[in-house]
Amino acid sequence: MTGNDTTGASEGETADASGEAERLRAELAAINRMISHDFREPVRSVRGFVGILKEALAAPPPHDTSDALELLGFVEQAADRMAELVKELDGKTRKYRQPRRAGDS
């Protein structure tokens, strides 16, 4: 350790921390791209089917409830897919939420 080193970290430790920070930034960027891409599909589905359902229900009666139930089934499937994506995302980001301990790599 030199007289100018006030943090107690060696140059190697600083480089390791910098490399780890860059690796984490790259992983988070990849997760962000996944979220951005994968979440759009079920959201589009929900919006599309809700729009169709609204149009169908805005028409004068009688309404064919079997069509409405089918559309609601599609909305439910899209919601289930979003729930799966949230669970996957939770698993992928869990390591970023846990405090790091000395010696962890």
N, C-alpha and C positions, 0 to 999 in steps of 0.2 A: 504494500500500500504506500502511495506517495504522500507527501505532505499536503498536496492539493486535493486529495481524495477525501471529501467530507461525508460522502454517503456510505462508505465502507464497501461499496460494490466494486469488484474488479472490472477491467475492460471486458473480459470474457463473459462475466455475468451480465453486464450491460448489453453486450451483443446477443447473448442468449435470450434475454428478455425482449429485446427488439425483434429478434427473429420469431419468437413465440407470439408477440403482438401482431406481427405481419401475418403469420399463419392463421391466427384467430380472426383477423379482419377478412382474410380470403375465405375462410369457412363461413363466416357470417354473411358475406356477399353472396356466396353460393346458396345459402339458406334463403336469403332475401329473394333471389331469382326464382327459387323453387316456389316460394309463397306467391310471388307475383304471378307466376305462370299457372300453377296448379289450382289456386283458389278462384281464378277467373272462370273456369269451366262450370263448376257448380253454381256460382253466382249468376252467370248468364242463363243457365237452365232455370233456376228459380224465377228470375225476372221474366223470362220468356213464357213459362207456363202460367205464372200469375197474370201476366198480361192477357193471354188467351182466355183464361178463366174469367177475368174481369169483363172482357168483351162478351163472352157467352152469357154471363149473368146480367149484363146490361140490356140484352135483347129482351123483347117482350116475352112473357110466359107463354106457353109452358116451357120449362127448362128440362133438358135431358140430364138428369143427375148422374147417369152412368159416365158421361163424358167428363163431368165435373170431378167425379171420384177418380177417374183415370188420371186427369191432370194433377189432382192433389197427390196421387201416388208418385208421379214424376217429381213433384216438388219435395216430397218426403225422401225419395232416393237421393236427390241432390243434397238435401240437408244431411243425410247419413254420410254422404261422401265428404262433405265439409267437416263433419265430426271426426271422420277417419284422418283427414288431413291435419286437423288440430292436434289429434293424439300423436301423429307422426312428428309434427313440429315440436310438440312438448318433449318427446324423446330425444330429438336432435339437439335441442337447446338446453336440456337439463344440465349438461356439463358446464355451461356458461353461467348458470345461476348458482352453482355450488361454490362456496369459498375455496380458494386455492390454498393448499398448505405447503409449507416449506418442503422442498424435495419432490413435489408433484411435477410431472412432465407430460 
